[in-house]
């Protein structure tokens, strides 16, 4: 089950530096000029989860396979992107293909790195990009509404639903708010997702600060935090430059470096987990002597659909799920102990999988 997060921002805010650190490579060119990233770079990263190693240690698993998330480094947008400025149309198309947006904001001063607007103001930067995405959405909606007219006259029910949702989105956009502020019912979620509106995507603000502020943030990141709270958006503070340095160090040296910087963990780990949470994802585990593996599902997923993430046959022939909660598995030092403690459960098709469940699925082939 693949999930993609797009890294966006104005030029020279640290997007490619962050991407380099995320993917542990120097694949993205972090140069001090706009549009150094012409094609989106794509990298997969493991979602850090210390629970997986603990489960593997108890079960004696030979292999550990974490769940993964895909990050896409998208070239910097500029004012006028919705009109095609700065290769804007291409960039907007790349954003349309991701599930969520990690919006990198420059929260540091550096005379050697130019800012496309000639000033450091992360809140204004966020507004610039949000405005461009909103304009692009409005233009897209107006075109779609015009194209739906004939289908609606013909009594096409899907077209009627699309028109209703598009008009709801247009109303909030014209009021100066992004499409993600539209209340969408459970029945409309699938149709809503198919609209692929840019401003309907969840946003995580990533405050790129100077090295000295990596642990505490600074006055600029505090302004972003206030904006994020008002919007109900996510926010993390990170020093992309520090993270890139850490990503190139051996694990023991990286831990020493973090300690010296006063950081409890790498900012990248917080960023990846925040992206995971932003998308409404959770993890369940399958554990055995051969491997301990994490699987990603959306919160609220029933057991058969969770089984389908492993293989379609598991969902189609689902019989039951043998279930142990993570804490119970650890407390019992494995499946046998959990059984003895009465913590081993058998769940049916209606069971909603919980984060951290250790599962074994039975199915008809």
Secondary structure in CASP SS format (residue, H / E / C, confidence):
PFRMAT SS
TARGET T0000
AUTHOR 0000-0000-0000
METHOD secondary structure of the structure
MODEL  1
X C 1.00
X C 1.00
X C 1.00
X E 1.00
X E 1.00
X E 1.00
X E 1.00
X E 1.00
X C 1.00
X E 1.00
X C 1.00
X C 1.00
X C 1.00
X C 1.00
X H 1.00
X H 1.00
X H 1.00
X H 1.00
X H 1.00
X H 1.00
X H 1.00
X H 1.00
X H 1.00
X C 1.00
X C 1.00
X C 1.00
X C 1.00
X C 1.00
X C 1.00
X C 1.00
X C 1.00
X C 1.00
X C 1.00
X C 1.00
X C 1.00
X C 1.00
X C 1.00
X C 1.00
X C 1.00
X C 1.00
X E 1.00
X E 1.00
X E 1.00
X E 1.00
X E 1.00
X E 1.00
X C 1.00
X C 1.00
X C 1.00
X H 1.00
X H 1.00
X H 1.00
X H 1.00
X H 1.00
X H 1.00
X H 1.00
X H 1.00
X H 1.00
X H 1.00
X C 1.00
X C 1.00
X C 1.00
X E 1.00
X E 1.00
X E 1.00
X C 1.00
X C 1.00
X E 1.00
X E 1.00
X E 1.00
X E 1.00
X E 1.00
X E 1.00
X C 1.00
X C 1.00
X C 1.00
X E 1.00
X C 1.00
X C 1.00
X C 1.00
X H 1.00
X H 1.00
X H 1.00
X C 1.00
X H 1.00
X H 1.00
X H 1.00
X H 1.00
X H 1.00
X H 1.00
X H 1.00
X H 1.00
X H 1.00
X H 1.00
X H 1.00
X H 1.00
X C 1.00
X C 1.00
X C 1.00
X E 1.00
X E 1.00
X E 1.00
X E 1.00
X E 1.00
X E 1.00
X E 1.00
X C 1.00
X C 1.00
X C 1.00
X C 1.00
X C 1.00
X C 1.00
X C 1.00
X C 1.00
X C 1.00
X C 1.00
X C 1.00
X C 1.00
X C 1.00
X C 1.00
X C 1.00
X H 1.00
X H 1.00
X H 1.00
X H 1.00
X H 1.00
X H 1.00
X H 1.00
X H 1.00
X H 1.00
X H 1.00
X H 1.00
X H 1.00
X H 1.00
X H 1.00
X H 1.00
X H 1.00
X H 1.00
X H 1.00
X H 1.00
X H 1.00
X H 1.00
X H 1.00
X H 1.00
X H 1.00
X H 1.00
X H 1.00
X H 1.00
X H 1.00
X H 1.00
X H 1.00
X H 1.00
X H 1.00
X C 1.00
X C 1.00
X C 1.00
X H 1.00
X H 1.00
X H 1.00
X H 1.00
X H 1.00
X H 1.00
X H 1.00
X H 1.00
X H 1.00
X H 1.00
X H 1.00
X H 1.00
X H 1.00
X H 1.00
X H 1.00
X H 1.00
X H 1.00
X H 1.00
X C 1.00
X C 1.00
X C 1.00
X C 1.00
X H 1.00
X H 1.00
X H 1.00
X C 1.00
X C 1.00
X C 1.00
X C 1.00
X H 1.00
X H 1.00
X H 1.00
X H 1.00
X H 1.00
X H 1.00
X H 1.00
X H 1.00
X H 1.00
X C 1.00
X C 1.00
X C 1.00
X H 1.00
X H 1.00
X H 1.00
X C 1.00
X E 1.00
X E 1.00
X E 1.00
X E 1.00
X E 1.00
X E 1.00
X E 1.00
X C 1.00
X C 1.00
X H 1.00
X H 1.00
X H 1.00
X C 1.00
X C 1.00
X C 1.00
X C 1.00
X C 1.00
X H 1.00
X H 1.00
X H 1.00
X H 1.00
X H 1.00
X H 1.00
X H 1.00
X H 1.00
X H 1.00
X H 1.00
X H 1.00
X H 1.00
X H 1.00
X C 1.00
X C 1.00
X E 1.00
X E 1.00
X E 1.00
X E 1.00
X E 1.00
X C 1.00
X H 1.00
X H 1.00
X H 1.00
X H 1.00
X H 1.00
X H 1.00
X H 1.00
X H 1.00
X C 1.00
X C 1.00
X C 1.00
X H 1.00
X H 1.00
X H 1.00
X H 1.00
X H 1.00
X H 1.00
X H 1.00
X H 1.00
X H 1.00
X H 1.00
X C 1.00
X C 1.00
X C 1.00
X C 1.00
X C 1.00
X C 1.00
X H 1.00
X H 1.00
X H 1.00
X H 1.00
X H 1.00
X H 1.00
X H 1.00
X H 1.00
X H 1.00
X H 1.00
X H 1.00
X H 1.00
X C 1.00
X C 1.00
X E 1.00
X E 1.00
X E 1.00
X E 1.00
X E 1.00
X E 1.00
X E 1.00
X C 1.00
X C 1.00
X C 1.00
X E 1.00
X E 1.00
X E 1.00
X E 1.00
X E 1.00
X E 1.00
X E 1.00
X E 1.00
X C 1.00
X C 1.00
X C 1.00
X E 1.00
X H 1.00
X H 1.00
X H 1.00
X H 1.00
X H 1.00
X H 1.00
X C 1.00
X C 1.00
X C 1.00
X H 1.00
X H 1.00
X H 1.00
X H 1.00
X H 1.00
X C 1.00
X E 1.00
X E 1.00
X E 1.00
X E 1.00
X E 1.00
X E 1.00
X E 1.00
X C 1.00
X H 1.00
X H 1.00
X H 1.00
X H 1.00
X H 1.00
X H 1.00
X C 1.00
X C 1.00
X C 1.00
X H 1.00
X H 1.00
X H 1.00
X H 1.00
X H 1.00
X H 1.00
X C 1.00
X C 1.00
X C 1.00
X C 1.00
X E 1.00
X E 1.00
X E 1.00
X C 1.00
X C 1.00
X C 1.00
X C 1.00
X E 1.00
X C 1.00
X C 1.00
X C 1.00
X C 1.00
X C 1.00
X E 1.00
X E 1.00
X E 1.00
X E 1.00
X E 1.00
X E 1.00
X C 1.00
X C 1.00
END
